[in-house]
Amino acid sequence: MHKFNPNQKPAMAKKNTFRLIVFILPAIVFAGCNSGIKKNNSMENKENNAAKSVAENDTIPKVTGIGGIFFFSDDPTKTKAWYNENLGLETNDYGSTFESRNANRPEEINYLQWSPFKTGNSYFAPSKKDFMINYRVQNLVGLVKKLKANGVTVLDEIET
Protein backbone atom coordinates (compact mmCIF):
# COMPACT_ATOMS: atom_id res chain seq x y z
CA MET A 1 0.00 0.00 0.00
CA HIS A 2 1.25 3.46 -0.84
CA LYS A 3 1.95 5.75 2.11
CA PHE A 4 0.99 9.37 1.90
CA ASN A 5 4.00 11.70 1.92
CA PRO A 6 3.18 15.23 3.14
CA ASN A 7 6.26 16.58 1.27
CA GLN A 8 4.83 15.42 -2.05
CA LYS A 9 3.68 17.96 -4.57
CA PRO A 10 -0.06 18.65 -4.36
CA ALA A 11 -0.76 17.16 -7.81
CA MET A 12 0.94 13.92 -6.84
CA ALA A 13 -0.93 13.85 -3.51
CA LYS A 14 -4.22 14.24 -5.38
CA LYS A 15 -3.21 11.45 -7.76
CA ASN A 16 -2.30 9.14 -4.88
CA THR A 17 -5.51 10.07 -3.05
CA PHE A 18 -7.43 9.28 -6.21
CA ARG A 19 -5.66 5.89 -6.44
CA LEU A 20 -6.45 5.22 -2.83
CA ILE A 21 -10.11 6.02 -3.41
CA VAL A 22 -10.22 4.05 -6.66
CA PHE A 23 -8.76 0.93 -5.02
CA ILE A 24 -10.45 1.13 -1.63
CA LEU A 25 -13.90 2.31 -2.72
CA PRO A 26 -14.63 -0.75 -4.89
CA ALA A 27 -13.48 -2.99 -2.04
CA ILE A 28 -15.86 -1.22 0.36
CA VAL A 29 -18.70 -1.28 -2.16
CA PHE A 30 -18.09 -4.94 -2.88
CA ALA A 31 -17.95 -5.79 0.83
CA GLY A 32 -21.12 -3.77 1.41
CA CYS A 33 -22.89 -5.45 -1.49
CA ASN A 34 -21.72 -8.84 -0.37
CA SER A 35 -22.98 -8.08 3.14
CA GLY A 36 -26.31 -6.95 1.66
CA ILE A 37 -26.56 -10.13 -0.34
CA LYS A 38 -25.98 -12.19 2.80
CA LYS A 39 -28.60 -10.16 4.65
CA ASN A 40 -31.08 -10.48 1.76
CA ASN A 41 -30.42 -14.21 1.51
CA SER A 42 -30.80 -14.51 5.25
CA MET A 43 -34.08 -12.57 5.14
CA GLU A 44 -35.30 -14.65 2.18
CA ASN A 45 -34.39 -17.85 4.03
CA LYS A 46 -36.26 -16.65 7.12
CA GLU A 47 -39.31 -15.74 5.01
CA ASN A 48 -39.18 -19.06 3.16
CA ASN A 49 -38.83 -20.96 6.44
CA ALA A 50 -41.73 -18.99 7.92
CA ALA A 51 -43.90 -19.74 4.86
CA LYS A 52 -42.89 -23.41 5.04
CA SER A 53 -43.64 -23.44 8.77
CA VAL A 54 -47.09 -21.88 8.20
CA ALA A 55 -47.82 -24.42 5.45
CA GLU A 56 -46.73 -27.28 7.70
CA ASN A 57 -48.72 -25.86 10.62
CA ASP A 58 -51.82 -25.74 8.40
CA THR A 59 -51.69 -29.53 8.12
CA ILE A 60 -51.00 -30.37 11.77
CA PRO A 61 -54.08 -32.15 13.16
CA LYS A 62 -55.30 -29.93 15.98
CA VAL A 63 -58.16 -27.93 17.45
CA THR A 64 -58.03 -24.31 16.28
CA GLY A 65 -61.05 -22.92 18.11
CA ILE A 66 -64.55 -23.51 19.43
CA GLY A 67 -67.38 -23.77 16.94
CA GLY A 68 -70.28 -24.17 19.32
CA ILE A 69 -71.43 -24.41 22.91
CA PHE A 70 -74.67 -26.32 23.43
CA PHE A 71 -76.38 -27.06 26.72
CA PHE A 72 -79.65 -28.31 28.14
CA SER A 73 -82.19 -25.97 29.65
CA ASP A 74 -85.67 -26.67 31.06
CA ASP A 75 -86.96 -23.69 29.03
CA PRO A 76 -84.63 -22.67 26.17
CA THR A 77 -86.93 -19.79 25.16
CA LYS A 78 -86.75 -18.22 28.64
CA THR A 79 -83.01 -18.88 28.80
CA LYS A 80 -82.42 -17.06 25.50
CA ALA A 81 -84.66 -14.18 26.63
CA TRP A 82 -82.74 -13.87 29.92
CA TYR A 83 -79.36 -13.76 28.14
CA ASN A 84 -80.75 -11.23 25.67
CA GLU A 85 -82.18 -8.95 28.35
CA ASN A 86 -79.40 -9.21 30.92
CA LEU A 87 -76.24 -9.84 28.88
CA GLY A 88 -77.20 -8.28 25.56
CA LEU A 89 -76.88 -11.44 23.46
CA GLU A 90 -78.72 -11.13 20.17
CA THR A 91 -80.70 -14.35 20.10
CA ASN A 92 -82.83 -16.14 17.54
CA ASP A 93 -84.45 -19.59 17.29
CA TYR A 94 -81.02 -21.23 17.43
CA GLY A 95 -79.44 -19.21 20.23
CA SER A 96 -76.75 -16.63 19.54
CA THR A 97 -73.87 -16.43 17.09
CA PHE A 98 -70.54 -14.85 18.01
CA GLU A 99 -68.28 -13.60 15.24
CA SER A 100 -64.50 -13.32 15.56
CA ARG A 101 -61.43 -12.99 13.37
CA ASN A 102 -58.57 -15.44 13.12
CA ALA A 103 -55.53 -13.74 14.71
CA ASN A 104 -53.18 -15.38 12.18
CA ARG A 105 -55.44 -14.64 9.19
CA PRO A 106 -57.44 -11.48 9.92
CA GLU A 107 -59.42 -11.85 6.68
CA GLU A 108 -60.87 -15.14 8.02
CA ILE A 109 -64.10 -14.78 9.99
CA ASN A 110 -65.00 -17.50 12.49
CA TYR A 111 -68.30 -18.13 14.24
CA LEU A 112 -69.20 -19.65 17.56
CA GLN A 113 -72.79 -20.84 18.03
CA TRP A 114 -74.26 -20.66 21.54
CA SER A 115 -77.49 -22.66 21.89
CA PRO A 116 -79.69 -23.89 24.73
CA PHE A 117 -81.57 -27.14 24.01
CA LYS A 118 -84.65 -28.50 25.74
CA THR A 119 -83.55 -30.87 28.52
CA GLY A 120 -83.70 -34.46 27.25
CA ASN A 121 -83.28 -33.52 23.57
CA SER A 122 -81.59 -36.35 21.64
CA TYR A 123 -79.24 -33.98 19.76
CA PHE A 124 -76.36 -34.83 22.14
CA ALA A 125 -76.86 -38.62 21.87
CA PRO A 126 -75.21 -40.97 22.53
CA SER A 127 -73.77 -38.66 25.20
CA LYS A 128 -75.78 -38.28 28.39
CA LYS A 129 -73.97 -35.07 29.40
CA ASP A 130 -75.80 -31.77 29.96
CA PHE A 131 -73.61 -29.88 27.51
CA MET A 132 -71.65 -30.30 24.29
CA ILE A 133 -68.75 -28.30 22.90
CA ASN A 134 -68.00 -28.43 19.17
CA TYR A 135 -64.42 -27.67 18.21
CA ARG A 136 -63.12 -26.09 15.04
CA VAL A 137 -60.50 -28.52 13.72
CA GLN A 138 -57.65 -28.30 11.27
CA ASN A 139 -56.98 -31.57 9.42
CA LEU A 140 -59.93 -33.49 10.85
CA VAL A 141 -58.93 -36.76 9.16
CA GLY A 142 -55.46 -36.52 10.72
CA LEU A 143 -56.91 -35.67 14.15
CA VAL A 144 -59.30 -38.63 14.12
CA LYS A 145 -56.42 -40.90 13.09
CA LYS A 146 -54.28 -39.49 15.95
CA LEU A 147 -57.11 -39.91 18.48
CA LYS A 148 -57.66 -43.52 17.46
CA ALA A 149 -53.91 -44.21 17.63
CA ASN A 150 -53.96 -42.79 21.18
CA GLY A 151 -56.74 -45.20 22.19
CA VAL A 152 -59.65 -42.71 22.06
CA THR A 153 -63.00 -44.25 21.19
CA VAL A 154 -64.48 -42.34 18.26
CA LEU A 155 -68.27 -42.77 18.21
CA ASP A 156 -69.02 -41.33 14.82
CA GLU A 157 -67.66 -41.16 11.30
CA ILE A 158 -66.55 -38.10 9.36
CA GLU A 159 -69.31 -36.83 7.10
CA THR A 160 -68.71 -34.68 4.04
C-alpha positions as CSV (number, residue, x, y, z in Angstrom):
1,M,0.0,0.0,0.0
2,H,1.3,3.5,-0.8
3,K,1.9,5.8,2.1
4,F,1.0,9.4,1.9
5,N,4.0,11.7,1.9
6,P,3.2,15.2,3.1
7,N,6.3,16.6,1.3
8,Q,4.8,15.4,-2.1
9,K,3.7,18.0,-4.6
10,P,-0.1,18.6,-4.4
11,A,-0.8,17.2,-7.8
12,M,0.9,13.9,-6.8
13,A,-0.9,13.8,-3.5
14,K,-4.2,14.2,-5.4
15,K,-3.2,11.4,-7.8
16,N,-2.3,9.1,-4.9
17,T,-5.5,10.1,-3.1
18,F,-7.4,9.3,-6.2
19,R,-5.7,5.9,-6.4
20,L,-6.4,5.2,-2.8
21,I,-10.1,6.0,-3.4
22,V,-10.2,4.1,-6.7
23,F,-8.8,0.9,-5.0
24,I,-10.4,1.1,-1.6
25,L,-13.9,2.3,-2.7
26,P,-14.6,-0.8,-4.9
27,A,-13.5,-3.0,-2.0
28,I,-15.9,-1.2,0.4
29,V,-18.7,-1.3,-2.2
30,F,-18.1,-4.9,-2.9
31,A,-17.9,-5.8,0.8
32,G,-21.1,-3.8,1.4
33,C,-22.9,-5.4,-1.5
34,N,-21.7,-8.8,-0.4
35,S,-23.0,-8.1,3.1
36,G,-26.3,-6.9,1.7
37,I,-26.6,-10.1,-0.3
38,K,-26.0,-12.2,2.8
39,K,-28.6,-10.2,4.7
40,N,-31.1,-10.5,1.8
41,N,-30.4,-14.2,1.5
42,S,-30.8,-14.5,5.3
43,M,-34.1,-12.6,5.1
44,E,-35.3,-14.7,2.2
45,N,-34.4,-17.8,4.0
46,K,-36.3,-16.7,7.1
47,E,-39.3,-15.7,5.0
48,N,-39.2,-19.1,3.2
49,N,-38.8,-21.0,6.4
50,A,-41.7,-19.0,7.9
51,A,-43.9,-19.7,4.9
52,K,-42.9,-23.4,5.0
53,S,-43.6,-23.4,8.8
54,V,-47.1,-21.9,8.2
55,A,-47.8,-24.4,5.4
56,E,-46.7,-27.3,7.7
57,N,-48.7,-25.9,10.6
58,D,-51.8,-25.7,8.4
59,T,-51.7,-29.5,8.1
60,I,-51.0,-30.4,11.8
61,P,-54.1,-32.1,13.2
62,K,-55.3,-29.9,16.0
63,V,-58.2,-27.9,17.4
64,T,-58.0,-24.3,16.3
65,G,-61.1,-22.9,18.1
66,I,-64.5,-23.5,19.4
67,G,-67.4,-23.8,16.9
68,G,-70.3,-24.2,19.3
69,I,-71.4,-24.4,22.9
70,F,-74.7,-26.3,23.4
71,F,-76.4,-27.1,26.7
72,F,-79.7,-28.3,28.1
73,S,-82.2,-26.0,29.6
74,D,-85.7,-26.7,31.1
75,D,-87.0,-23.7,29.0
76,P,-84.6,-22.7,26.2
77,T,-86.9,-19.8,25.2
78,K,-86.8,-18.2,28.6
79,T,-83.0,-18.9,28.8
80,K,-82.4,-17.1,25.5
81,A,-84.7,-14.2,26.6
82,W,-82.7,-13.9,29.9
83,Y,-79.4,-13.8,28.1
84,N,-80.8,-11.2,25.7
85,E,-82.2,-8.9,28.3
86,N,-79.4,-9.2,30.9
87,L,-76.2,-9.8,28.9
88,G,-77.2,-8.3,25.6
89,L,-76.9,-11.4,23.5
90,E,-78.7,-11.1,20.2
91,T,-80.7,-14.3,20.1
92,N,-82.8,-16.1,17.5
93,D,-84.4,-19.6,17.3
94,Y,-81.0,-21.2,17.4
95,G,-79.4,-19.2,20.2
96,S,-76.8,-16.6,19.5
97,T,-73.9,-16.4,17.1
98,F,-70.5,-14.8,18.0
99,E,-68.3,-13.6,15.2
100,S,-64.5,-13.3,15.6
101,R,-61.4,-13.0,13.4
102,N,-58.6,-15.4,13.1
103,A,-55.5,-13.7,14.7
104,N,-53.2,-15.4,12.2
105,R,-55.4,-14.6,9.2
106,P,-57.4,-11.5,9.9
107,E,-59.4,-11.8,6.7
108,E,-60.9,-15.1,8.0
109,I,-64.1,-14.8,10.0
110,N,-65.0,-17.5,12.5
111,Y,-68.3,-18.1,14.2
112,L,-69.2,-19.6,17.6
113,Q,-72.8,-20.8,18.0
114,W,-74.3,-20.7,21.5
115,S,-77.5,-22.7,21.9
116,P,-79.7,-23.9,24.7
117,F,-81.6,-27.1,24.0
118,K,-84.6,-28.5,25.7
119,T,-83.6,-30.9,28.5
120,G,-83.7,-34.5,27.2
121,N,-83.3,-33.5,23.6
122,S,-81.6,-36.4,21.6
123,Y,-79.2,-34.0,19.8
124,F,-76.4,-34.8,22.1
125,A,-76.9,-38.6,21.9
126,P,-75.2,-41.0,22.5
127,S,-73.8,-38.7,25.2
128,K,-75.8,-38.3,28.4
129,K,-74.0,-35.1,29.4
130,D,-75.8,-31.8,30.0
131,F,-73.6,-29.9,27.5
132,M,-71.6,-30.3,24.3
133,I,-68.8,-28.3,22.9
134,N,-68.0,-28.4,19.2
135,Y,-64.4,-27.7,18.2
136,R,-63.1,-26.1,15.0
137,V,-60.5,-28.5,13.7
138,Q,-57.6,-28.3,11.3
139,N,-57.0,-31.6,9.4
140,L,-59.9,-33.5,10.8
141,V,-58.9,-36.8,9.2
142,G,-55.5,-36.5,10.7
143,L,-56.9,-35.7,14.1
144,V,-59.3,-38.6,14.1
145,K,-56.4,-40.9,13.1
146,K,-54.3,-39.5,15.9
147,L,-57.1,-39.9,18.5
148,K,-57.7,-43.5,17.5
149,A,-53.9,-44.2,17.6
150,N,-54.0,-42.8,21.2
151,G,-56.7,-45.2,22.2
152,V,-59.6,-42.7,22.1
153,T,-63.0,-44.3,21.2
154,V,-64.5,-42.3,18.3
155,L,-68.3,-42.8,18.2
156,D,-69.0,-41.3,14.8
157,E,-67.7,-41.2,11.3
158,I,-66.6,-38.1,9.4
159,E,-69.3,-36.8,7.1
160,T,-68.7,-34.7,4.0
